[in-house]
Amino acid sequence: MLHSPFNAYFMARNLENLSDEEKLPAVFASSDINVYPFQVAAAHFALRSPYQKGFILCDESGMGKSHEAMMVITQKWHEGKNRILLAVPNADLLSQWIELIDQYYTIPYVVLKSNQDLQLHCETEIKNVFSQDALIIATYDLLAEQEPLASSGAWDLTVFEEATALSTVYMQDNKKASALKRIAKDSCKLLLTGTPIEKNIMDLYGLIYFIDETVLPSEQEFLQRYLRRPENYAELSEKVSKYCFRTLRSQAKRYAQIPNRIPVTYEYSLSEPEQALYERLFAYCQKEQSVAFPEMNAYDLSLRLLGILGSSTSAILQTINGIIKRLDGNSLAIEEIGQLREIEGLAKSIPVDSKTQLLLEILKKAFPQLIKLGAAQKAVIFTESAATQNYLYRILSERYNTVLYNGLTDYSSIQSFKTDAQILISTDLGARGFNLTECSFVIQYDLLYNTLKMEQRIDRCHRLGQKNDVLVLSFINKHNFADVRKLELVNKRMLVADGVLGLSDEVVGGFTDSFDVALASLSQRLRSRQQIEVDYSRTLSAHETENKQLVASAEEMLFTTFTKQLADKLKIAPKYIEARAEQLNENLWQLVKWFFEQRNRTHDDCYFEIDERNKTITATNYETLPTLFYYWTGSQNKKYQSLKSYGMARDFKPHHGRITFTSVIGRGIIHETECADSGTLTIDMDMPPCQIALYLVEIRSANRICQTIPMLIGKTQGGELLSKKQCEGILSASTTNYTEDGRTTASWLRTSSKSHPLDKIVPVDALLEKQTSKLSEVQTEEVERIKQNAKIGQSDILHSIDDLQLEVKQLEQELHTLTGDRMKTITVQRQLTLKRQELLKKQDSKFFEAMQLDMEIEKKVNEFLGKEKLSAKVVRQFVVEVNNTNGYF
């Protein structure tokens, strides 16, 4: 129950700005569909990147692509992206879509099947029938015919049913598909088709081309590389799988050549100085009371500090220096600082760790063995600590071409490792998403508590496309308390991961304290590339009948498919969605009740009866149904006139009177809920006097708003900070009295005002860091896409040289065949001379043109990263002084 306008306003802002995790529950709360895991997965797939220009949902027929598309449409609508076009090949399919929307969804729509529809829906104040506050549903033919009108504005989302009809868009004679592509322009495009490869793989080429013509190489090059060449599909999958999601009625068994993973764990011992350092640090952790860590017990402190020491001496030295600096000047910490100084001195006396010396020896012995097996002389080393990463870089870069990857570097480090560098030292930022199949040697310099993160590390190299068996080396000091505990947790969590995610490969392997002995054993297990191919051929022969069928369906490898593994990984499970949708609808009902209760108090032109049991609102005692609010359509302010009745039930009639997150009434009430800039609350709750402020933190880049976060900040009169949960509890407590001071406005009219002490407490940096982390993976994909364009440009240069060489060869052959015709011979000789000169000039300029392309791509990447750098705009919404019924400020 809402007790004050401040409580109502806060609820409205929360419902208007749901977090990423809350996206789909609001969609389901606004519809009447069953929750299927594969649909959740598909919708997430199509919503995952703000940079990608489109996606293909290519479920097998009858698996619900229409509902998946509507989930995406509804989510975009809920986010305020109202320029949405649904294009359907013909009127029959269009009618089917209307039935689907009417039965299951509450999003407003306008249907355009013919020129008569254009006239019918074109109101006098609307200059363009395609610019309305509704989902536009139109046929392909009408859109192509009305291209100037349909393409005059920018669409947020364009959805194309039966998109196979668009697969020949790259051909000049498909005028309709070309017109539709021009209409869609830079919008996010969602293509729906059950047959992404209807005739041959060029159908898929056309669909990707419709989304973004820069993703794949030229038509001719694509034909040569992939048409009827299933052996190259794994390579193509790298790009295409980011665009395609496919669910089959029955998932066929796959077959792919994936080399073995061979893990080994090296037990190392400490030197005498290192052992002395460990013992001093362990003794410090066992202190009965620590000034530096008053809240931590000895067990937790040992796990923390000894874990850092297990990473490297440099890492613990950095930590100890920070502790000493923090305690400096504290009279109660004089003895503790002395202990820390001793630890600091011991750490400084160790120039190179024993583990590092062993790493150098291992690399020296392992690299020749990798080369012998046909693998690249490359290793990727994962560290948990950035201090350890920098320390290793100083040492390894003296011997090997070494690069770093962390939060301060970009994808160029990964690209350098893939092409030139021998060693990549990465924090766990590099353990997600990258394909490092150029490398078959993974070194886990630091163990983690999280098994799946270590699995992600290994999966950078042990994945489809890897040509070599992958050696995984982990380090452990079995005398380090933290290392032993990590190993215990890894083994326990590995059992859980195996049961839930179906992991079958080990993360850490057998133990050894002699790498020479281990290498001799590993040499028997590690196979050469040639042997891997032989084993693969034997497997094919053993399963010839089965694999003929698999090769016939090899094109399925190109798509992201819904499997049990994917279902188990879903963070938003169906049961959660159903429960959360019910909760969101209850919150919306409370807000709607508040809106009409307040209107009943302040207006006498109509009385709205509220039926709590049936959750209905009915207009009574009116001459004319009143205007409830004005709302922005994207081009103008439009008044919203009340209906006779509203309801929350899924079967409520009329359908457009149902109150949901996507209906005009639901969206309007959320958007228009107001409160004053400040005020007071007297609540029936035992608590000290306090201040509570609501802020909207808008996280944005140069191009777009990424997220708007409602943030409650509170502090008691005594200076104690209140948690978010405490603030929410206070705002929702039973209110005996409240006052509003200052102007009463909606959120979209508020601007920054005079500063307030609570402003400084808003955790802007933490919010920016969290959002940056969310975007890092898709930003990396976009950078890679930009760089891939360079390769296409460089390929065009080489093709032009090849064409000239062919022309020269043809002229030489023609000249050789000429006899007796002196004038013709002179003409061909001149043509040949000119072509040879042009070829020489092109060959001379090849390097410079390629370099120019590289410079242009680097500029584009820098421009992209610069525009995507996040900033925060913080606008205070209100501040309330809170007391209770027993006392006052």
VENDA-V937780 format. One record per backbone hydrogen bond with DSSP energy under -1.0 kcal/mol. CO is the residue of the C=O (numbers start at 1). NH is the residue of the N-H. If there is no record, write none. Layout:
co: {CO/CO}
nh: {NH/NH}
//
This chain:
co: {4/5/6/7/8/9/10/11/12/13/19/20/22/23/24/25/28/36/37/38/39/40/41/42/53/55/56/57/60/64/65/66/67/68/69/70/71/72/73/74/75/76/77/80/82/83/83/84/85/86/87/88/90/91/92/93/94/95/96/97/98/99/100/101/104/108/110/112/114/115/116/117/121/123/128/132/135/136/137/138/139/140/141/142/144/146/147/149/156/157/158/159/160/162/163/164/166/168/171/173/174/175/176/177/178/179/180/181/184/188/189/190/191/192/200/201/202/203/204/205/206/207/208/212/218/219/220/221/222/223/226/229/230/232/233/236/236/237/239/240/240/243/244/245/246/247/256/260/262/264/265/266/271/272/273/274/275/276/277/278/279/280/281/282/284/293/297/298/299/300/301/302/304/305/306/308/312/313/314/315/316/317/318/319/320/321/322/323/324/327/330/333/334/335/336/337/338/339/340/341/342/343/344/345/347/353/354/355/356/357/358/359/360/361/362/363/366/367/368/369/370/371/373/376/379/380/381/382/382/385/386/387/388/389/390/391/392/393/396/396/400/401/401/403/405/406/410/411/412/413/414/415/416/416/422/423/424/425/426/427/428/436/440/441/442/443/443/444/450/451/452/453/454/455/457/458/458/460/461/463/470/471/472/473/474/476/477/480/481/482/483/484/485/486/487/488/489/490/491/492/493/494/495/496/497/497/510/512/514/515/516/517/518/519/522/528/529/530/531/532/533/534/535/536/537/538/539/541/543/544/545/546/547/548/549/551/553/554/555/556/560/563/564/565/573/574/575/576/577/578/579/580/581/582/583/584/585/586/587/588/589/590/591/592/593/594/595/596/597/598/599/607/609/611/611/615/616/617/618/620/626/629/631/636/638/640/644/646/647/649/654/655/657/663/664/665/666/667/668/669/675/677/678/679/680/681/682/682/683/683/689/690/691/692/693/694/694/695/696/697/698/699/699/700/704/707/709/711/713/714/715/716/720/723/724/725/726/727/728/734/737/739/741/745/746/747/756/758/759/762/763/764/765/766/767/768/769/770/771/772/775/776/777/778/779/780/781/782/783/784/785/787/788/789/790/791/792/793/794/795/796/797/798/799/800/801/802/803/804/805/806/807/808/809/810/811/812/813/820/821/822/823/824/825/826/827/828/829/830/831/832/833/834/835/836/837/838/839/840/841/845/846/847/848/849/850/851/852/853/854/855/856/857/858/859/860/861/862/863/864/867/871/873/875/878/879/880/881/882/883/884}
nh: {8/9/10/11/12/13/14/15/16/17/22/23/26/27/28/29/31/40/41/42/43/44/45/46/189/191/245/193/63/68/69/70/71/72/73/74/75/76/77/78/79/81/80/82/84/156/157/136/159/138/161/140/94/95/96/97/98/99/100/101/102/103/104/105/32/135/137/139/118/119/120/121/123/126/131/134/110/86/112/88/143/144/145/146/147/150/151/152/188/85/190/87/192/165/166/167/169/171/174/175/178/179/180/181/182/183/184/185/187/158/55/160/57/163/203/205/206/207/208/209/210/211/212/215/222/223/224/225/226/227/229/232/233/236/237/239/240/241/242/243/244/56/560/58/562/60/258/470/472/474/512/476/275/276/277/278/279/280/281/282/283/284/285/286/287/296/301/302/303/304/305/306/308/309/310/312/316/317/318/319/320/321/322/323/324/325/326/327/328/330/333/337/338/339/340/341/342/343/344/345/346/347/348/349/350/357/358/359/360/361/362/363/364/365/366/367/370/371/372/373/375/374/529/378/424/443/426/445/446/389/390/391/392/393/394/395/396/397/399/400/402/422/423/425/427/409/413/415/416/417/418/419/420/421/379/403/381/405/383/430/431/439/471/380/473/382/445/475/454/455/456/457/458/459/460/461/462/436/463/466/262/442/264/444/266/268/480/484/485/486/487/488/489/490/491/492/493/494/495/496/497/498/499/500/501/503/265/267/518/519/520/521/522/523/526/532/533/534/535/536/537/538/539/540/541/542/543/544/547/548/549/550/551/552/553/554/556/557/558/559/246/567/568/569/577/578/579/580/581/582/583/584/585/586/587/588/589/590/591/592/593/594/595/596/597/598/599/600/601/602/603/620/618/615/616/648/611/646/609/607/642/640/638/633/631/628/619/617/659/652/657/658/647/667/668/669/670/671/672/673/745/879/741/881/739/883/736/737/685/885/717/882/715/880/713/877/878/711/875/709/873/706/707/871/701/699/697/695/693/722/691/719/716/727/728/729/730/731/732/684/682/680/678/675/749/750/759/761/762/764/767/768/769/770/771/772/773/774/775/776/779/780/781/782/783/784/785/786/787/788/789/791/792/793/794/795/796/797/798/799/800/801/802/803/804/805/806/807/808/809/810/811/812/813/814/815/816/817/822/825/826/827/828/829/830/831/832/833/834/835/836/837/838/839/840/841/842/843/844/845/849/850/851/852/853/854/855/856/857/858/859/860/861/862/863/864/865/866/867/868/702/700/698/696/694/679/692/681/690/683/887}
//
